[in-house]
Amino acid sequence: MKTQILDHGYLKLIRSAGSDEDIIEAARMSTDKGFLGWGPLHAPGCQQYRPSTPKAVHAKACCDGIAGDEKLLKYLYDNKHATPFEFAWMVIEVQAPIFVFREWHRHRTQSYNELSARYTPLPDLNYIPTVERLMMNAGGSNKQAGTIAGANQLTPELAELHRRRLYDTYSEAEKIYQHALADGVPKELARIHLPVGRYSRMRAAACLRNWLAFLTLRMAPGAQWEIRQYANAVGELIAEKFPRTWELFVK
């Protein structure tokens, strides 16, 4: 299932591998114990367990409040024993503006394969921010997203004017692109004038450890708003596939 993002973007899960339990299994290789279970009934050292014991009695015998393998998972996460988190993976497909990919690809711990305009024409899809998005930092609260010295104070009317200029610029760029392709210009050169607001597609793969590192930076308030929308969608996938690890990440 696709999560729609921005005006023409999306993010979807291709496949995942591993689970919270697999993280425990990987960590326990050193002691050859494997995954014991979640909850107080599976707390290490609970010697009174008998399969026939009623659940309530069993819980009391094992000392209420003693966690099972979630205690180990928390210990691993809190103490930055990160290697076991490399035993869970996700592969996603993303459609986003090229400028978002330029930020995304700075995370070199992921594996990427992007749609290539050398081999196939890019779709005529371009990002036009809403007026609300353009006005988001009109007060200059974010230095990175600030305006140049001497710029006008942005108003909704100027924001809408900018949106119309963007539309006209994208339309002209697409005309040049199609003329170049029709005139026999090689695809790898026909594309060179296309703006970074043009949408592209890629697949990205990483282990859970590196997805969380990505989210630490890209879900942060100081990250650019557009990539934060994609990071939030990645977080939703992690919350679904690795819920116990996600709880530790967002706590």
N, C-alpha and C positions, 0 to 999 in steps of 0.2 A: 504494500500500500504506500502511495506517495504522500508526502507532506508538502503541501504547496507553500512556497516561500517567495516573498517579494511579489512582483507582478507576473513574472514568467518562470520563476525558479521552482525547483523541487528537490527533495531528498528522499531516498528510499533505501531500505535494507536489501542487499543482495543475498548475503548469508552471514551467519554468525557461527562461531565454534566455541565450545567450552561453556562453563557456567561458574557460578560462585563455588559450587562443590569442587570443580576441577582446580580452582585456585588452592583450596585446602589440600586436595590430593597432591598437588605439586609441592606444596610446602612440607608435607609430611613424608616425602620421599626420604628425608634425612633420618627419620625414626621408623620408617617402614610400617606406619600405622594406617595410613589412608584416611578417607573421610569417615567420621564417626556418626555425625548427625547434628541437626540443629536443635536447640532448646535444651532445657535442664535435664531431660531424660537421657541425654547423650553426653553429659559433662564428663570429661576425662577424670578418672579416679572414682567414678560412681560404681562401687563394688557390690552394692546390694541389689543390682538389677536381676530380675527373673522374668522371662517372657510371659509367665502366667500371672504376674503381679498386676492387679488393677492399676490403671493409669494414675489415678489420684494417689494411691499408696506409693507407687513407684516414684512419683515426683517428690513426695515427702521424704522417702528413703534417700533420695539423691540430693537432698538439701535444696530447698526452694531458693531460687535466685542465682544458682550457679549455671552459667551459660554453657551451651555446647560449643560447636565449632564456630559459631559467630564470635565467640571470645577470641579465638585464634585469628579469625579474619580481621577483627578490629585491631588486634595487636600487630599484625602484619602491616596494615594500612597506616596506623598511627606512628609506627616506628620505621616507616619507609623501607620495609623489606619488600621491595617492589618486584623482584624477579618472579614470584608465583603469579603475579597479575599479567605476566606475558603469556600465560597458557590459556588465555581467552582472546578471541579475535572477532572483528567485524569488518565486513566489506560493504561499502555503501556506494550508491550512484548519486551524483549531485549535478544539477544544472544551476549555474550561477553566472553572474557577470564576470568578465575576465579579471577585473580589478579585485574581486573577492578571491579568485584563484591565486592571484599574485601574493596575497596575504597568506592564504592557506598553504601554499607550497613552501613557505618559510619553515614549516614543520617537517623537517627532513627525516623524521623517524617514521613517516608514513610512506606507503608505496602508491604511486599514482600512474594512471594511464588516461590521457585526455584526448577528446575528439580533436583530430588534426585537420586544420584547414588546408594543409598541403595535399590531402587526399580526398576531401569531400567539402563542399561549400558549407559554411556555417549557416544555420537557420537565421532568418530575418527576425530575430527577437532581441530587443534592446531594453535596458533598464531605464525607466523614467521614475524618479522618486516622487512621492506624493508631496503636496504642499505642506502637509504636517511634518513629513520627514525633513524637508528643506528648512522648515522653521524651527526644528528641534533644538538647534544650538544658536539661534539668532541672538541670544543674549551673551554669547561668548564664554559660557561656563567651562567649556572643554578646550584647552589650549591647542591640542592636536587637531581639533575640528574647527578651529577658529578661522576668522576671515583675515584678509590682508590689511595692512595699515592703510587707512584712508578710505576704506570701502563704505558704501552706503549701509544704512540700517535696513536689513532685509524685511520686507513686508509681504503679506500674502499675495498682493498684486504683483510684486516683483518676482516672487516665487513662481507664480503661474506663468509669467512671461518667460522665465527660464525654462519651464517645462515645455512651452511651445517652441522655443529655440532648439531645445534638445530634440524634439520630434522632427523638426525640419532638418537638423543636422544628420540625424539617423537616416532619414529618408533619402537625403542627397548621397550619403555614404553608400547606401544600398544600391542606388542607381549606378554609381561609379563601379561598384563591385560587379553588378550584373552586366554592365557594358564591357568591363574588362574580361569577364568569363566568356561572353559571347564573341568578343573580338579575338579570342585565342590566347589571351595573356595566361601564363601558367598559374594554376591555383595558388601556388606558394607565393606569387608576387601580386596576384589580384587582391589579396587580403590585406596588404600592408597598411592601408589607410584606415582600416576599421577601428572604431574606438574601443576603449576598455570597458565601455558599458554594454558591449555586445555579449550575449549569453553564449557560454560554451558548456560542454558536459565532460565529466570525468568519473572514474571510479577511484576510490581511495580505500586502502586496506591498512590496518594497524592492529596491534595487540591492545588489550584493554589498558595496560599501563600507559601507552602513548596516546590513546584517545583521551584519557583523563588529563594528561599533560597539555594536550591541545585545548581542552575545555577550560583548564585553569586560566589560560591566557585569553581565550576567545569568548568566554562567557563573562569576563570581567567588565565592569562598567566603563573602563577606559578604552575597550576595544571598539572598533568601528561598528556602528549599529547594524549594518548589513551582514557582516560575518557573524555577529552575535545571534542573528535570527537562525542562521544555519547551525551554529554551535548549540543553540537551545534544542533544535530538532535532533541533533546527535545525542544530546543528553536524554531526550525522551526514549530513544532506542536503547541506550544503556540501562535506563531505569526499568525497561521491560525485560531485557535479556539478562541483566546482572543486578537484580534489585537490591541485594544486601550490600554489594560494593557501592552502589549508587547512594544508598542511605549514608554510608560513611563519607562519601565525597561531598554531599550537600549539608552535612550536619553543622 
